[in-house]
Amino acid sequence: MSGSNQVYSLTWLHPGRSDEPFPPVEQALREPNGLLAAGGDLSLPRLLNAYRHGIFPWYEAGQPILWWSPDPRTVLYPDRVQVRRSLRKTLRNAGFRVTFDQAFADVIKGCAGPRRGVHGTWITYGMQQAFLQMHRAGYAHSVEVWRDGALVGGLYGVGLGRVFFGESMFSRERDASKVALVSLCRHLEHWGYPLIDCQTPSDHILRMGAESMARHRFSARLDQLCAVPGRPAPWSVDETLSIV
């Protein structure tokens, strides 16, 4: 077959061969949307290669590592983040303090923790260890939201070039993850990062202004933006920058 009716089989990757190339993202399955490959490992070189090409790992405990590149992609432009009136009030008056890259391990544990109505987590122990390695290497970053010295929310993701690839967020108090996202957007806009990858849609991220982008356009943007040097690690909050 050819053209739009082309049928592809799932590619299996080999553990320990971190330089093994991924198949072209156009070969990802339509159902489930974006499943591209399985197997391999979560080594730093393989993860960097994956994100650079718009591919991310997503699987549950007991499954092989699954690699995805959905079409369309969900993205958020930092300068278009939606801040509703109630959230503006929270940003002004809720007493939250925001930091970057101060408690990465605690943030990823928070994101992996139990959630109402959800059983299990895709942020397995192996995933946590892999992203901690990325953080130590300067590629993975966290945003922490604190109140009275306690971590009450945050998010983490990967920065490559001038793209931030969002992974997960959590809240222990109302709107804490939204505060983290708005603060991240304000800083990314200030630093010249025009794009956040949100991977797949959710009601939460869509309400914050996320939208769809065709995969071929997303890949082209990665070619442009990942070639530009990003902000050196560790990241830190610019106290002069207003996030309201």
C-alpha positions as CSV (number, residue, x, y, z in Angstrom):
1,M,0.0,0.0,0.0
2,S,1.0,3.6,-0.3
3,G,-0.1,7.1,0.7
4,S,-2.6,7.6,3.4
5,N,-3.4,3.8,3.5
6,Q,0.2,2.8,4.4
7,V,0.3,0.3,7.3
8,Y,3.3,0.2,9.6
9,S,4.4,-2.4,12.1
10,L,5.6,-1.5,15.6
11,T,9.4,-1.2,15.9
12,W,11.1,-3.0,18.8
13,L,14.2,-1.3,20.1
14,H,17.2,-3.0,21.7
15,P,18.2,-2.3,25.3
16,G,21.8,-1.1,25.7
17,R,22.0,0.3,22.1
18,S,21.4,4.0,23.0
19,D,22.5,5.2,19.6
20,E,19.9,3.1,17.9
21,P,17.7,5.4,15.7
22,F,14.0,5.7,16.2
23,P,11.8,5.0,13.2
24,P,10.4,8.1,11.4
25,V,7.5,9.6,13.4
26,E,5.3,9.3,10.3
27,Q,5.3,5.6,11.0
28,A,3.5,5.9,14.3
29,L,0.3,4.0,14.6
30,R,-3.0,5.8,14.2
31,E,-4.6,3.6,16.9
32,P,-3.5,4.0,19.6
33,N,-2.7,7.4,18.3
34,G,1.1,7.9,18.1
35,L,2.5,4.6,19.3
36,L,5.8,4.4,17.5
37,A,8.1,1.9,19.1
38,A,8.6,-0.4,22.2
39,G,11.5,-1.6,24.2
40,G,14.9,-0.1,24.4
41,D,16.0,1.7,27.6
42,L,15.8,5.1,29.3
43,S,19.4,6.0,29.0
44,L,20.2,9.7,28.7
45,P,21.4,9.6,25.0
46,R,18.2,7.7,24.0
47,L,15.9,10.1,25.8
48,L,17.6,13.2,24.4
49,N,17.4,11.7,20.9
50,A,13.7,10.9,21.5
51,Y,12.7,14.4,22.7
52,R,14.7,16.1,20.0
53,H,12.5,14.2,17.4
54,G,9.2,14.7,19.2
55,I,9.1,11.3,20.8
56,F,8.4,10.6,24.5
57,P,8.2,7.5,26.7
58,W,4.8,6.6,28.3
59,Y,4.0,3.3,29.8
60,E,2.8,1.6,33.0
61,A,4.6,-0.7,35.4
62,G,4.7,-4.2,33.9
63,Q,4.7,-3.0,30.3
64,P,7.7,-2.7,28.0
65,I,8.8,0.9,27.5
66,L,6.4,2.5,24.9
67,W,7.5,5.4,22.7
68,W,4.9,7.9,21.3
69,S,4.6,10.7,18.8
70,P,0.8,11.6,18.5
71,D,-0.7,13.5,15.7
72,P,-1.9,16.2,16.3
73,R,0.4,17.4,19.1
74,T,-0.9,19.5,22.0
75,V,1.2,22.6,22.5
76,L,1.1,25.8,24.5
77,Y,2.6,29.1,23.5
78,P,3.9,30.8,26.6
79,D,2.7,34.2,25.6
80,R,-0.8,32.9,25.1
81,V,-1.3,31.2,28.5
82,Q,-4.9,31.9,29.7
83,V,-5.0,33.5,33.2
84,R,-8.6,33.9,34.3
85,R,-9.7,36.5,36.9
86,S,-9.8,34.0,39.8
87,L,-6.3,32.8,39.0
88,R,-5.0,36.3,38.9
89,K,-6.4,36.9,42.3
90,T,-4.7,33.7,43.5
91,L,-1.4,34.8,42.0
92,R,-1.6,38.1,43.9
93,N,-3.0,37.0,47.2
94,A,-2.6,33.3,47.9
95,G,0.8,33.5,49.5
96,F,2.6,31.0,47.3
97,R,6.3,31.1,46.7
98,V,7.7,29.8,43.4
99,T,11.2,28.4,42.8
100,F,12.9,26.5,39.9
101,D,15.2,23.5,40.1
102,Q,15.3,23.5,43.9
103,A,13.4,20.2,44.6
104,F,13.3,18.2,41.4
105,A,13.1,14.8,43.1
106,D,10.3,15.9,45.4
107,V,8.4,17.3,42.4
108,I,8.6,14.1,40.4
109,K,7.5,12.1,43.4
110,G,4.6,14.4,43.8
111,C,3.6,14.0,40.2
112,A,3.9,10.2,40.6
113,G,1.7,10.2,43.8
114,P,-1.9,9.0,44.1
115,R,-4.5,11.0,42.3
116,R,-8.3,11.0,42.8
117,G,-10.0,8.5,40.5
118,V,-6.7,7.2,39.0
119,H,-5.1,3.9,39.8
120,G,-1.4,3.5,39.3
121,T,1.0,5.8,37.6
122,W,3.0,6.0,34.4
123,I,5.9,7.7,36.3
124,T,7.4,4.4,37.3
125,Y,10.5,4.1,39.5
126,G,12.6,3.6,36.3
127,M,11.1,6.8,34.8
128,Q,11.9,8.8,38.0
129,Q,15.5,7.6,38.0
130,A,15.9,8.4,34.3
131,F,14.5,12.0,34.7
132,L,16.7,12.5,37.8
133,Q,19.7,11.7,35.6
134,M,18.4,14.2,33.0
135,H,18.1,16.8,35.7
136,R,21.6,16.2,37.0
137,A,22.8,16.6,33.4
138,G,21.0,19.9,33.1
139,Y,18.2,19.0,30.8
140,A,15.2,18.3,33.1
141,H,13.8,21.1,35.2
142,S,11.2,21.6,37.9
143,V,9.0,24.4,39.1
144,E,8.1,24.3,42.8
145,V,5.3,26.0,44.5
146,W,5.6,26.5,48.3
147,R,3.4,27.7,51.1
148,D,4.9,28.2,54.6
149,G,7.9,26.1,53.7
150,A,5.8,23.1,52.4
151,L,5.8,21.9,48.8
152,V,2.2,22.2,47.7
153,G,2.5,21.9,43.9
154,G,4.8,21.9,40.9
155,L,5.7,20.6,37.5
156,Y,8.6,19.1,35.6
157,G,9.8,18.7,32.1
158,V,12.7,18.8,29.7
159,G,14.4,21.8,28.1
160,L,16.1,21.3,24.8
161,G,17.2,24.3,22.8
162,R,14.3,26.8,23.0
163,V,11.5,24.2,23.6
164,F,10.2,23.0,27.0
165,F,8.7,19.5,26.9
166,G,6.2,19.4,29.7
167,E,5.8,16.1,31.5
168,S,3.6,16.3,34.5
169,M,2.2,18.5,37.3
170,F,0.6,18.1,40.6
171,S,-1.3,20.1,43.3
172,R,-1.8,19.6,47.0
173,E,-3.6,22.9,47.2
174,R,-6.1,24.5,44.8
175,D,-4.5,26.1,41.8
176,A,-0.9,25.3,42.9
177,S,-0.1,23.6,39.6
178,K,-1.6,26.5,37.6
179,V,0.6,28.9,39.5
180,A,3.6,26.8,38.5
181,L,2.5,26.8,34.9
182,V,1.9,30.5,34.7
183,S,5.2,31.2,36.3
184,L,7.0,28.9,33.9
185,C,5.2,30.6,30.9
186,R,6.2,34.1,32.0
187,H,9.8,33.0,32.4
188,L,10.0,31.1,29.2
189,E,8.5,34.0,27.3
190,H,11.1,36.3,28.9
191,W,13.9,33.9,28.0
192,G,12.9,33.5,24.4
193,Y,11.2,30.1,24.5
194,P,8.2,30.2,22.1
195,L,6.8,26.7,22.6
196,I,5.8,24.3,25.3
197,D,5.1,20.7,24.3
198,C,2.1,19.3,26.3
199,Q,2.0,16.0,24.4
200,T,-1.7,15.1,24.6
201,P,-4.8,17.2,25.5
202,S,-6.4,17.4,28.9
203,D,-9.2,19.6,30.1
204,H,-6.8,21.3,32.5
205,I,-4.2,22.2,29.9
206,L,-6.8,23.2,27.3
207,R,-8.4,25.6,29.8
208,M,-4.9,27.2,30.2
209,G,-4.8,27.9,26.4
210,A,-3.2,24.8,24.9
211,E,-4.0,24.0,21.3
212,S,-3.4,21.4,18.6
213,M,-0.5,21.4,16.1
214,A,-0.1,18.9,13.2
215,R,2.8,16.6,13.8
216,H,4.6,17.6,10.7
217,R,4.5,21.3,11.8
218,F,5.6,20.3,15.3
219,S,8.6,18.4,13.9
220,A,9.6,21.4,11.7
221,R,9.4,23.7,14.8
222,L,11.7,21.3,16.7
223,D,14.2,21.4,13.9
224,Q,14.3,25.2,14.2
225,L,14.1,25.6,18.0
226,C,16.2,22.8,19.2
227,A,19.1,24.1,17.1
228,V,19.2,27.3,19.2
229,P,21.1,27.2,22.6
230,G,18.8,27.3,25.6
231,R,19.1,28.8,29.0
232,P,21.9,27.2,31.0
233,A,21.0,25.0,34.0
234,P,20.1,25.3,36.8
235,W,17.2,27.6,36.2
236,S,16.2,30.2,38.7
237,V,13.3,32.6,39.3
238,D,13.7,36.2,38.1
239,E,12.4,38.1,41.1
240,T,11.9,41.2,38.9
241,L,9.5,39.5,36.6
242,S,5.8,39.8,37.3
243,I,3.8,36.6,36.8
244,V,0.4,38.2,37.4
